[in-house]
């Protein structure tokens, strides 16, 4: 569940609760406020006040939301997208993604963005992990950064096979992690191993509250819609393209040189390998 905390400044106690819930969502339906208070080492009254921060009247209402969202099927998410589409005005339907862009822009930290660009610029090798729908973002990152002459590799295998690639990551490298919806075992391994091996991590996520946020070296938030909605890639793509341009600007000479060489190759061999339309 993507806790709706945008624009909220939580107290330290409420931060503990939000972090705990994000990591133990499957246990919440079976807990009472006293259980949560004990687990988070806060008072029961602090827990009681927390629910209004996530748009609920009490724990009971929050549990119902959790139950409803866990039962959602892909078809229901698709129906949510259909319901937003204006059949008589395609241009208006395009503006649905504009809200996600605005949310992303509102939460964008210039400091974090600059650090992210510098991490990528200075990386020995950029590794990319983008499971599921994030495969498209991983492919785009690979394509764009390779154009700049950077060394890029994709970690496109999950489970036990991830270790075969992870063993080659060096301290001077960076892993770009697209972590949406929840922290998977693979993401936990990547973030934990970074502390052991010394490489750095850039996390791109749609989670406002998650244990991952504190583990990554740099985190960039991007809105994709609520858990029960059809998740949009409009804002993630826009954020990614903006970041890549910033990286190119920081390494302008190398980036331009690579583009010029590409242009020359295309010109020289255009008859043998014509550009596909």
N, C-alpha and C positions, 0 to 999 in steps of 0.2 A: 504494500500500500504506500503510495506516494503522499506522505503527510503534507497537508496544505499549510505551510508555514512561511510562505513568501511574505516578506515585509514585516515579519515578527521578530522582535528582539527578546529571546527567551531568557529567563532567569537561569542560574546555574542548575537549580533543581529540576526545572522543566527541560533543560538540555539533557540531563541524565535520563529522564523519562523518555524523551523522544528517541534518544539513541538506543535505549533498551528495547523499546517497542519495535524499532526498525529492524533489530536483530532477532527478535523473538515473536514476530507477528503471529506465527502459527499457535503460540501458547496463550495469547491474550484472551481468546474466547473462554478459556477455562480458569482464568484468574479473577480475583476480586481486588479491590483497591489496596487492601492490606498486603496482598502478595506483591503487587507492583512496588509499593512503598518500601517493603523490606528488600526487594531485589535492587532497588535504586538507592537505598539508604537515604530516603527522604521521608517526610511526614505524610500521613494519609491525607491531610488537608491540602498539601502541595499537589498530590495526585488528583484530588477532586477539582482543584482549580485548573489543572492542565487541559481538561477536555474542551473547554471553551476556546483554547488556543488552536485546536484543530477542527473547529466548527461543529462541535457536538455539545449537547446539553449535559451528558453524563457518560459514565463508562458503558452503560447498557446500550445507548445509542451508538457509541463507537464500536462496540462489539457487533452490532447489527450491520454497520457499514463494512466491517472486516469480512463478515460472513457473506454479505451480498457480493462483494468484489472478488472474493476467492472463488465464487461459483460462476463467474462470468466466463463465457466461451468466446473463442475468436469470432464466431458469427455475431455475437451480441456487440462486440467492439466494432465490427464492420457496420452493424446497423446504426451505431452511434454516429459514424461518419456519414451514412446515408441521410440521417435525420438533419444533419447540418448543411447538406447540399441543397442549394436553391436551384430547382430544375429550370426555372425561367431566367436565371441570371448567373451564368458561369463566372463572370467577373466578381460577383459578390461572394461566390463560394471560395474563390481564391483568397479572399480576405480572412478566411478562417485561420490560415497560417500566420496572418499578420499579428494576431494576438500572442502567438508563441514567440514570434520575433521580438515583440515589445517586452514580454516577460524576460526573455534572455538578455536583451539589452539593459533592462532595469537592474538585473542582478550581476551584470558583468563588472568585475573588478579590473580596472586598468592595470594595477600592479600585478595581479595574477596573470593577466593576458600577456603583459610584457615578459614576465618570467617564463611563461610557456613558450613564447617565441624564441627566447634566448636558450632555453633548454634544447629545443630542436636544432637551432643553429649550431650549437657547440657539441652536439652528440657525435660520438664515434659512429655508431649505427643506430638508426631509429627502428625499433621493433614495434609492431602494431598488433594489438589483440582486439578484435571486434566480432564477437559472436552474434549469431542470429541476424536480425535486421541490420545490425551495425556492420555487417560484412561490406555493405555498399560504402560506408564511411571509411572503412579500412582500405578498400580498393582505391577510393578517391585520394586518400592521404598518400598511399604508395605511389600512385600515378603522378601527383603534383610534386612531391618532394624528390622523386627520382629525376624529374625534369631539371631540378636544380643541381644535379650531380651528387646528391646525398646517397649514402648507403642505407637502404631500407629493406627490411625483411618482415614478412607477416607471420604471426603466430596463429596459424589457421587450424590448429589441431587442439582439441580439448582433452580432458581426462588424463590418463597416464601418459599419453603420447606427448603432452605438453613438455615433459621433462627433457625429451630428446632435443628440443630447440632451446629450452631455457638454460641448459648447461653451457651454451656458447655465449651468453650475454655477459659483457664485461662492465667493470665499474664506470667506464666513460660513456656507456650507452644509455639510451632512454627508451622506456616502453610507454607507448601511448595506449591507454586502456579506455575503451568505450564501455562504461558500466551503467546499464540502464535497468530499471525496475528493482533489482535486488543484487546483493553481493553473492555471486556464485562461488563454489569451491575453487574454481580456476582463478578468479579475481583475488580471492584470499591468498592463494599461493603466490601469485605475482607480486602482490603488495608486501607480503611477509618476506619473500625471498629478496626483495629489493633492499631491505634493511640488513640482510645477511651479506649479500654480495656487494652492495654499495652503489648499484645503478639507480638512476632516478626514474620517477614515474609521473606521467601526466594523465590525470583522470578527467574524462569528459562524461558527465552524468546528468540525469534528469531528476536526481534525488536531492531534496532539500535537507533531509536528515538521513544520515547513514554513517556507520562506523568507518566506511571507506574514505570519507572526506578528510579524516584526520591522518589516515595512513599514507595518502599520496603526497608527493612533494608539491605538486601544483594541481589545483582542481578548477575546472571550468564548468559552470552550470548551463544547461540548455533545456528549455521547456519543450515537451512533446505531447502534453495533454495529460489528463488524469488517468489513473490505472484502468478505469472502466471504458475509456475512450480508445478509438483507433489512433495509434501513436503516429504522429507526424514527424517526418524527417526534414521539414522545411527549415526550422531553426538550427538543428545540428549541422546541416550542410552549409548554411550561411555563416555560422560561427567558424566552421572548419575552413571555409574558403578565405574568410577574413584573416584567420590565424596564419594560413599558408602564405598569403600576400605579405603579411608582416615579417615572416621568416625570410622570404625572398628579398624584402627591402633591406633587412639587416645584413644579408650576404649578397648585396646587389651585384658586385662585380662577377662573382662566380655564377650567380643565377643568370645574368645576362649573357655571359660567355657560353653557358650551356645552351641557351636558346638560340644563339647565333650559330653554334655548331650544328644544332638540330636542323635549322633552316638550310644550312649549306648541304647537309646530307640529303635532305628532301629534294633540293634542287638538282643535285648531281645524279641521283638515282630515281628521279621521278618517272622515267619511262619503264624501268624494271619493276619498281614498287610504287605505282601511282596511289595517291591518297584516296581512300575510300570515302564516298559521299554518304 
